[in-house]
Amino acid sequence: MAEVATSTTSEQLLVVVDPVARRSDGESVRIAKDVLGAGAAVKLCLPEGPEEFARALARRGSRRPVVVGDDRALIRAVALLHRHRELAGCALSVVPVGSALSLARSLGVPPGTVAAARAVLDGVERRMDLMVDDSDGVVLGALRIPPLPTGPEAPDAEPVPGRPWLRTCQSLVRTLVPAGRPPRLDSPPEPGPSRLRVEVDGETLVDLDQPVEAVSVAPGPAGIASVEVRPVSVGAEASPLLAEGRTVTVSGAHFRYRADTVVSGPVRTRTWRVREGAWGLTVPAAE
């Protein structure tokens, strides 16, 4: 992991450049480094993988951490700081670089590299709610059950953690299919969960006897999550079931869920709790 000091001004920044960002858009990374280095004392870290990424954050000292990377890198940084219980006293900044940037933009980070880097230097800290599940996982934006499709139609999605070998094997099989022969599907599409119990603050919103098409949970105002359950429609379209609360529990048959950009599961039950103002992100100051 390379570390380089690039400026001598008063503010201290630790700029951690995600390796995916360096490979996918080196020019934007260079621009971000130039803008940040012109306005602050920058210690630049170039980790080669997740372990070095984690060590860089852990050794930041009094420097303010800045992540140069996509949504996955931002989520990784928040998860690491949460795991070490350091979110309360740490304002995180991000310069979005990569293909999966919708989460950072939804949180108020400017889409352009120069504008985002200037917001790091001149912006303000905004405290944000965080959803934490019973396995200590974090959700910055929203979650959905069943998960949105992964693949070309959903470029922001990640494969299920712990199974990178599956994608490699599938790619190898596709390269061995003779030309002109239609490829066989790797596996039939997974059906979405049909019967789930959804509880909001201990009150049952939908039970196992009512099939559902989808469940979504998103941050609401002031430490409250907004929950929407779409029942399976028979004939006329069924109206969604809506609720708000601080704790959401989903249980039933094994299900997968997509939290931000990561698909997790299968699990039989999961509980998410909203922590109000749990983490800080630097965004442009209001004009």
C-alpha positions as a Markdown table, in Angstrom:
| # | Residue | x | y | z |
|---|---|---|---|---|
| 1 | Met | 0.0 | 0.0 | 0.0 |
| 2 | Ala | 1.6 | 3.3 | -1.1 |
| 3 | Glu | 1.3 | 6.3 | 1.1 |
| 4 | Val | 2.4 | 9.8 | -0.2 |
| 5 | Ala | 2.2 | 13.2 | 1.5 |
| 6 | Thr | 1.3 | 15.8 | -1.2 |
| 7 | Ser | 0.6 | 19.1 | 0.5 |
| 8 | Thr | 1.6 | 21.1 | 3.6 |
| 9 | Thr | -1.5 | 23.2 | 4.3 |
| 10 | Ser | -3.3 | 23.1 | 7.7 |
| 11 | Glu | -6.2 | 20.7 | 7.2 |
| 12 | Gln | -5.2 | 17.0 | 7.4 |
| 13 | Leu | -6.9 | 14.5 | 5.0 |
| 14 | Leu | -6.4 | 10.8 | 4.6 |
| 15 | Val | -7.3 | 10.1 | 1.0 |
| 16 | Val | -7.9 | 6.4 | 0.4 |
| 17 | Val | -8.2 | 5.5 | -3.3 |
| 18 | Asp | -10.1 | 2.3 | -4.0 |
| 19 | Pro | -8.3 | 0.0 | -6.3 |
| 20 | Val | -11.4 | -0.4 | -8.5 |
| 21 | Ala | -11.5 | 3.3 | -9.1 |
| 22 | Arg | -7.8 | 3.4 | -10.1 |
| 23 | Arg | -8.3 | 0.6 | -12.6 |
| 24 | Ser | -11.6 | 1.9 | -14.0 |
| 25 | Asp | -11.0 | 5.7 | -14.2 |
| 26 | Gly | -7.5 | 6.7 | -13.5 |
| 27 | Glu | -8.0 | 10.2 | -15.0 |
| 28 | Ser | -10.8 | 11.0 | -12.5 |
| 29 | Val | -8.6 | 9.7 | -9.7 |
| 30 | Arg | -5.8 | 12.0 | -10.8 |
| 31 | Ile | -8.2 | 15.0 | -10.9 |
| 32 | Ala | -9.5 | 14.3 | -7.4 |
| 33 | Lys | -5.9 | 14.0 | -6.0 |
| 34 | Asp | -4.9 | 17.3 | -7.7 |
| 35 | Val | -8.0 | 19.2 | -6.3 |
| 36 | Leu | -7.7 | 17.8 | -2.8 |
| 37 | Gly | -3.9 | 18.3 | -2.7 |
| 38 | Ala | -4.2 | 22.0 | -3.7 |
| 39 | Gly | -6.5 | 22.7 | -0.7 |
| 40 | Ala | -5.3 | 20.5 | 2.2 |
| 41 | Ala | -2.5 | 18.4 | 3.6 |
| 42 | Val | -3.1 | 15.1 | 2.0 |
| 43 | Lys | -1.8 | 11.7 | 2.9 |
| 44 | Leu | -2.5 | 9.5 | -0.1 |
| 45 | Cys | -3.1 | 5.7 | 0.4 |
| 46 | Leu | -3.3 | 3.3 | -2.5 |
| 47 | Pro | -4.5 | 0.0 | -1.0 |
| 48 | Glu | -4.4 | -3.1 | -3.2 |
| 49 | Gly | -7.4 | -4.8 | -1.5 |
| 50 | Pro | -9.9 | -4.8 | 1.3 |
| 51 | Glu | -7.4 | -5.6 | 4.0 |
| 52 | Glu | -5.1 | -2.7 | 3.1 |
| 53 | Phe | -8.2 | -0.5 | 2.8 |
| 54 | Ala | -9.2 | -1.4 | 6.3 |
| 55 | Arg | -5.7 | -0.8 | 7.7 |
| 56 | Ala | -5.5 | 2.6 | 6.1 |
| 57 | Leu | -8.7 | 3.7 | 7.8 |
| 58 | Ala | -7.6 | 2.2 | 11.1 |
| 59 | Arg | -4.3 | 4.2 | 11.0 |
| 60 | Arg | -5.8 | 7.5 | 10.0 |
| 61 | Gly | -5.0 | 9.2 | 13.3 |
| 62 | Ser | -6.5 | 12.7 | 13.4 |
| 63 | Arg | -6.8 | 12.9 | 9.6 |
| 64 | Arg | -10.3 | 13.2 | 8.1 |
| 65 | Pro | -10.9 | 10.2 | 5.8 |
| 66 | Val | -11.8 | 10.7 | 2.2 |
| 67 | Val | -12.7 | 7.8 | 0.0 |
| 68 | Val | -12.2 | 8.0 | -3.7 |
| 69 | Gly | -14.3 | 5.3 | -5.2 |
| 70 | Asp | -17.8 | 4.0 | -5.9 |
| 71 | Asp | -20.7 | 3.2 | -3.7 |
| 72 | Arg | -19.2 | -0.1 | -2.7 |
| 73 | Ala | -16.1 | 1.7 | -1.4 |
| 74 | Leu | -18.3 | 4.1 | 0.6 |
| 75 | Ile | -20.3 | 1.3 | 2.1 |
| 76 | Arg | -17.1 | -0.5 | 3.0 |
| 77 | Ala | -15.7 | 2.5 | 4.8 |
| 78 | Val | -18.9 | 3.1 | 6.8 |
| 79 | Ala | -19.1 | -0.6 | 7.7 |
| 80 | Leu | -15.5 | -0.6 | 8.9 |
| 81 | Leu | -16.0 | 2.5 | 11.0 |
| 82 | His | -19.2 | 1.1 | 12.4 |
| 83 | Arg | -17.5 | -2.2 | 13.3 |
| 84 | His | -14.9 | -0.3 | 15.3 |
| 85 | Arg | -17.5 | 2.0 | 16.8 |
| 86 | Glu | -15.9 | 5.1 | 15.4 |
| 87 | Leu | -18.7 | 6.6 | 13.4 |
| 88 | Ala | -19.8 | 9.0 | 16.0 |
| 89 | Gly | -16.6 | 11.0 | 16.0 |
| 90 | Cys | -15.7 | 10.7 | 12.3 |
| 91 | Ala | -17.0 | 12.8 | 9.4 |
| 92 | Leu | -16.5 | 10.8 | 6.2 |
| 93 | Ser | -16.0 | 12.3 | 2.8 |
| 94 | Val | -16.3 | 10.7 | -0.7 |
| 95 | Val | -15.3 | 11.6 | -4.2 |
| 96 | Pro | -17.4 | 9.3 | -6.4 |
| 97 | Val | -15.4 | 7.5 | -9.1 |
| 98 | Gly | -16.6 | 4.4 | -10.9 |
| 99 | Ser | -19.8 | 3.0 | -12.4 |
| 100 | Ala | -21.9 | 2.4 | -9.3 |
| 101 | Leu | -22.6 | 6.0 | -8.0 |
| 102 | Ser | -26.3 | 6.2 | -7.4 |
| 103 | Leu | -26.1 | 5.9 | -3.6 |
| 104 | Ala | -23.5 | 8.7 | -3.2 |
| 105 | Arg | -25.6 | 11.0 | -5.4 |
| 106 | Ser | -28.8 | 10.2 | -3.4 |
| 107 | Leu | -27.0 | 11.2 | -0.2 |
| 108 | Gly | -26.2 | 14.6 | -1.6 |
| 109 | Val | -22.6 | 14.1 | -3.0 |
| 110 | Pro | -22.1 | 16.1 | -6.3 |
| 111 | Pro | -21.7 | 13.8 | -9.3 |
| 112 | Gly | -18.7 | 15.5 | -10.9 |
| 113 | Thr | -15.2 | 14.8 | -9.7 |
| 114 | Val | -14.1 | 18.4 | -9.3 |
| 115 | Ala | -17.4 | 19.4 | -7.6 |
| 116 | Ala | -17.2 | 16.5 | -5.2 |
| 117 | Ala | -13.5 | 17.2 | -4.4 |
| 118 | Arg | -14.3 | 20.8 | -3.7 |
| 119 | Ala | -17.2 | 19.8 | -1.5 |
| 120 | Val | -14.7 | 17.7 | 0.6 |
| 121 | Leu | -12.7 | 20.9 | 1.1 |
| 122 | Asp | -15.5 | 23.5 | 1.5 |
| 123 | Gly | -18.5 | 21.4 | 2.5 |
| 124 | Val | -20.3 | 20.7 | 5.8 |
| 125 | Glu | -20.9 | 17.6 | 7.7 |
| 126 | Arg | -24.4 | 16.2 | 7.5 |
| 127 | Arg | -25.5 | 13.6 | 10.1 |
| 128 | Met | -27.3 | 10.7 | 8.5 |
| 129 | Asp | -29.4 | 7.9 | 9.8 |
| 130 | Leu | -28.1 | 4.3 | 9.5 |
| 131 | Met | -29.9 | 1.0 | 9.5 |
| 132 | Val | -28.0 | -1.7 | 11.4 |
| 133 | Asp | -29.1 | -5.3 | 11.3 |
| 134 | Asp | -28.8 | -8.1 | 13.8 |
| 135 | Ser | -25.6 | -9.4 | 12.2 |
| 136 | Asp | -24.0 | -5.9 | 12.6 |
| 137 | Gly | -24.4 | -5.1 | 8.9 |
| 138 | Val | -25.2 | -1.6 | 7.8 |
| 139 | Val | -27.6 | 0.0 | 5.3 |
| 140 | Leu | -27.0 | 3.6 | 4.1 |
| 141 | Gly | -29.8 | 3.9 | 1.7 |
| 142 | Ala | -32.5 | 1.3 | 1.2 |
| 143 | Leu | -33.1 | -2.4 | 1.1 |
| 144 | Arg | -35.3 | -4.6 | -1.0 |
| 145 | Ile | -36.7 | -8.1 | -0.8 |
| 146 | Pro | -36.4 | -9.9 | -3.1 |
| 147 | Pro | -33.2 | -8.3 | -4.4 |
| 148 | Leu | -33.2 | -6.5 | -7.7 |
| 149 | Pro | -31.7 | -8.6 | -10.5 |
| 150 | Thr | -27.9 | -8.7 | -10.8 |
| 151 | Gly | -26.1 | -8.7 | -14.1 |
| 152 | Pro | -26.1 | -6.3 | -17.1 |
| 153 | Glu | -29.5 | -5.0 | -16.3 |
| 154 | Ala | -28.4 | -3.9 | -12.8 |
| 155 | Pro | -24.9 | -2.6 | -13.0 |
| 156 | Asp | -24.8 | -1.4 | -9.4 |
| 157 | Ala | -25.5 | -4.9 | -8.0 |
| 158 | Glu | -22.9 | -7.1 | -6.4 |
| 159 | Pro | -23.0 | -10.9 | -6.4 |
| 160 | Val | -23.8 | -12.7 | -3.2 |
| 161 | Pro | -20.8 | -12.4 | -0.9 |
| 162 | Gly | -18.7 | -15.6 | -0.4 |
| 163 | Arg | -19.4 | -17.1 | -3.9 |
| 164 | Pro | -16.9 | -15.4 | -6.3 |
| 165 | Trp | -16.1 | -18.8 | -7.7 |
| 166 | Leu | -19.6 | -19.2 | -9.1 |
| 167 | Arg | -19.3 | -16.2 | -11.5 |
| 168 | Thr | -15.9 | -17.5 | -12.6 |
| 169 | Cys | -17.2 | -21.0 | -13.3 |
| 170 | Gln | -20.2 | -19.6 | -15.2 |
| 171 | Ser | -17.9 | -17.4 | -17.3 |
| 172 | Leu | -15.7 | -20.5 | -18.1 |
| 173 | Val | -18.8 | -22.5 | -19.1 |
| 174 | Arg | -20.0 | -19.8 | -21.5 |
| 175 | Thr | -16.6 | -19.7 | -23.2 |
| 176 | Leu | -16.8 | -23.5 | -23.8 |
| 177 | Val | -20.2 | -23.4 | -25.5 |
| 178 | Pro | -19.7 | -24.2 | -29.2 |
| 179 | Ala | -20.4 | -21.3 | -31.7 |
| 180 | Gly | -24.0 | -21.3 | -32.9 |
| 181 | Arg | -25.3 | -23.4 | -30.1 |
| 182 | Pro | -27.7 | -21.6 | -27.8 |
| 183 | Pro | -26.2 | -21.4 | -24.3 |
| 184 | Arg | -28.0 | -23.3 | -21.5 |
| 185 | Leu | -29.1 | -21.2 | -18.6 |
| 186 | Asp | -26.8 | -21.5 | -15.6 |
| 187 | Ser | -29.8 | -22.1 | -13.3 |
| 188 | Pro | -33.5 | -21.2 | -13.3 |
| 189 | Pro | -34.3 | -17.7 | -11.9 |
| 190 | Glu | -34.8 | -17.7 | -8.2 |
| 191 | Pro | -38.5 | -17.1 | -7.2 |
| 192 | Gly | -39.0 | -14.1 | -5.0 |
| 193 | Pro | -40.2 | -14.7 | -1.5 |
| 194 | Ser | -43.9 | -15.5 | -1.4 |
| 195 | Arg | -44.8 | -15.6 | 2.3 |
| 196 | Leu | -43.1 | -13.4 | 4.8 |
| 197 | Arg | -43.9 | -11.9 | 8.1 |
| 198 | Val | -43.1 | -8.2 | 8.3 |
| 199 | Glu | -43.2 | -6.5 | 11.7 |
| 200 | Val | -42.7 | -2.8 | 12.3 |
| 201 | Asp | -42.0 | -1.8 | 15.9 |
| 202 | Gly | -43.4 | -5.1 | 17.0 |
| 203 | Glu | -46.7 | -4.7 | 15.1 |
| 204 | Thr | -47.4 | -7.2 | 12.2 |
| 205 | Leu | -47.8 | -5.4 | 8.9 |
| 206 | Val | -48.2 | -8.6 | 6.9 |
| 207 | Asp | -48.2 | -12.2 | 8.0 |
| 208 | Leu | -47.3 | -15.6 | 6.4 |
| 209 | Asp | -50.8 | -16.2 | 5.1 |
| 210 | Gln | -50.6 | -13.3 | 2.7 |
| 211 | Pro | -48.2 | -13.7 | -0.3 |
| 212 | Val | -46.2 | -10.7 | -1.2 |
| 213 | Glu | -44.3 | -9.6 | -4.3 |
| 214 | Ala | -41.8 | -7.2 | -2.7 |
| 215 | Val | -40.8 | -5.5 | 0.6 |
| 216 | Ser | -38.8 | -2.3 | 0.6 |
| 217 | Val | -37.4 | -0.3 | 3.5 |
| 218 | Ala | -35.9 | 3.1 | 3.1 |
| 219 | Pro | -34.8 | 5.9 | 5.5 |
| 220 | Gly | -37.5 | 8.3 | 6.5 |
| 221 | Pro | -37.5 | 11.5 | 8.5 |
| 222 | Ala | -35.7 | 11.7 | 11.9 |
| 223 | Gly | -34.7 | 8.2 | 12.7 |
| 224 | Ile | -37.8 | 6.5 | 11.1 |
| 225 | Ala | -37.8 | 3.9 | 8.4 |
| 226 | Ser | -40.5 | 3.9 | 5.7 |
| 227 | Val | -41.7 | 0.3 | 4.9 |
| 228 | Glu | -43.7 | -0.7 | 1.9 |
| 229 | Val | -45.1 | -4.2 | 1.3 |
| 230 | Arg | -46.6 | -5.1 | -2.1 |
| 231 | Pro | -49.1 | -8.0 | -1.7 |
| 232 | Val | -49.5 | -10.4 | -4.6 |
| 233 | Ser | -52.3 | -9.0 | -6.8 |
| 234 | Val | -55.2 | -11.3 | -7.9 |
| 235 | Gly | -57.1 | -9.6 | -10.7 |
| 236 | Ala | -57.1 | -5.9 | -9.7 |
| 237 | Glu | -53.7 | -4.5 | -8.5 |
| 238 | Ala | -53.4 | -4.8 | -4.7 |
| 239 | Ser | -52.7 | -1.6 | -2.8 |
| 240 | Pro | -49.3 | -1.5 | -1.0 |
| 241 | Leu | -49.2 | -1.7 | 2.7 |
| 242 | Leu | -47.3 | 1.2 | 4.3 |
| 243 | Ala | -45.8 | 1.7 | 7.8 |
| 244 | Glu | -43.2 | 3.7 | 9.6 |
| 245 | Gly | -41.0 | 2.7 | 12.6 |
| 246 | Arg | -37.6 | 2.3 | 14.1 |
| 247 | Thr | -37.4 | -1.5 | 14.0 |
| 248 | Val | -38.2 | -3.7 | 11.1 |
| 249 | Thr | -38.2 | -7.5 | 11.3 |
| 250 | Val | -38.7 | -9.8 | 8.3 |
| 251 | Ser | -39.0 | -13.6 | 8.8 |
| 252 | Gly | -40.4 | -16.6 | 7.0 |
| 253 | Ala | -39.0 | -18.9 | 4.3 |
| 254 | His | -35.3 | -18.4 | 3.3 |
| 255 | Phe | -35.0 | -15.1 | 1.5 |
| 256 | Arg | -32.3 | -12.9 | 0.0 |
| 257 | Tyr | -32.2 | -9.1 | 0.2 |
| 258 | Arg | -30.4 | -6.3 | -1.4 |
| 259 | Ala | -29.1 | -3.6 | 1.0 |
| 260 | Asp | -27.7 | -0.7 | -1.0 |
| 261 | Thr | -25.6 | -2.5 | -3.6 |
| 262 | Val | -24.9 | -5.8 | -1.8 |
| 263 | Val | -27.1 | -8.9 | -2.1 |
| 264 | Ser | -27.1 | -11.0 | 1.1 |
| 265 | Gly | -28.7 | -14.2 | 2.3 |
| 266 | Pro | -30.4 | -16.5 | 2.3 |
| 267 | Val | -31.7 | -16.0 | 5.9 |
| 268 | Arg | -34.8 | -17.0 | 7.7 |
| 269 | Thr | -35.1 | -13.8 | 9.7 |
| 270 | Arg | -33.4 | -10.4 | 9.9 |
| 271 | Thr | -34.1 | -7.3 | 12.0 |
| 272 | Trp | -33.0 | -3.8 | 11.1 |
| 273 | Arg | -32.9 | -0.9 | 13.6 |
| 274 | Val | -32.6 | 2.8 | 12.6 |
| 275 | Arg | -29.9 | 4.7 | 14.4 |
| 276 | Glu | -30.6 | 8.4 | 14.0 |
| 277 | Gly | -27.7 | 10.6 | 13.0 |
| 278 | Ala | -25.3 | 7.7 | 13.4 |
| 279 | Trp | -22.8 | 8.8 | 10.8 |
| 280 | Gly | -21.6 | 12.0 | 9.1 |
| 281 | Leu | -21.0 | 12.7 | 5.5 |
| 282 | Thr | -19.4 | 15.9 | 4.0 |
| 283 | Val | -21.8 | 17.5 | 1.5 |
| 284 | Pro | -21.8 | 20.9 | -0.2 |
| 285 | Ala | -22.8 | 23.8 | 2.1 |
| 286 | Ala | -26.3 | 25.2 | 1.4 |
| 287 | Glu | -26.1 | 28.4 | -0.6 |
